[in-house]
Amino acid sequence: MPERIKSISAKQLSAEVQTAVKKALSSNAALKGVPAQPRFVMTPWLIGFILRELEMKDKTFGEAQGLATDVANLLPSAKGGTPATLIHNNHIIMGFILQEKLLELEE
């Protein structure tokens, strides 16, 4: 029998992302103190959050990817996803890519 699609509201997912980012930043020695106010973003292939380049000043790509991994590991909705970091247009987008599963959003 096919696996049932997991359903989550965009509001709930956004709240989960905010909580996970704060928790990941507080437990990551290299990124502790980053003044992050992440904004939730969902593209067709990446679900996560945006940090401004300035918020990650003097940080490495490896540290950014580490934060993406920490956040993805804290999100129940990211289970089975691949942590990802995209740097584009002065924004750093971090989150996860779903693999072979759909995520249905409710209003």
Sequence and secondary structure as in RCSB ss.txt:
>XXXX:A:sequence
MPERIKSISAKQLSAEVQTAVKKALSSNAALKGVPAQPRFVMTPWLIGFILRELEMKDKTFGEAQGLATDVANLL
PSAKGGTPATLIHNNHIIMGFILQEKLLELEE
>XXXX:A:secstr
     EEEEHHHHHHHHHHHHHHHHHH TTTTT     EEEE SS EEEEEEGGGGTT  HHHHHHHHHHHHHH 
GGGTT EEEEEEETTEEEEEEE  S  EEEE 
